[in-house]
């Protein structure tokens, strides 16, 4: 939760036009990118674990 608040404050400071819709879209994009990285990390860890146990 603290990370989301920090990102929100950072985005609000950086955007010249502080429209709520623009901020929401940017924040949503950041969160989706973060989610994609987490899914890739879990998938890679599971693949490495499976490969390690097969050897």
N, C-alpha and C positions, 0 to 999 in steps of 0.2 A: 504494500500500500504506500509506503514512504517513497518508493521508487516512482510510482505513478504520479504522486504529488510533485516530486522533484522534476520529472519530465514535463508535467503540465506547466509548472512555473517557468522552466527553461524555454519551452515552446512559446509561451505567452510573451516572454521578453524578446525573443528573436523575431517573431512575426511582426512586420510593420503594420499590416492591416489585422487588427485583433478581432476579426469576425469569429464568432463562436463556431460556425460551420467549418471554417478553414482549420481552426485549431482542433476540432473534433476529428476531421479527416486526417490530419497529420498525426495526431495521437493514435488514431486507429491503425494507420500504416505502420507506425513504430511498434505498436503492440503485436500486430500480425507478423512483422519481421522477427520480433523476439520469439514469438511462438514457433515460427518455422525453424529457427535455430535450435530451440529446445527439442523439437521433434526429431531433427536431424541428429542431435547429440545422443538422444535416447536410442534411436535406431542404430547408430554407429556403435554405441556401447553394447547393445544387445547382440549385434553381429560379431563384435570382437569377443564377447563372452562365449557365444556359441562356437566360434572358430577355435577358441582356446580350449574348450572342454572336449572338442573332437580330436585334439592332438594328443 
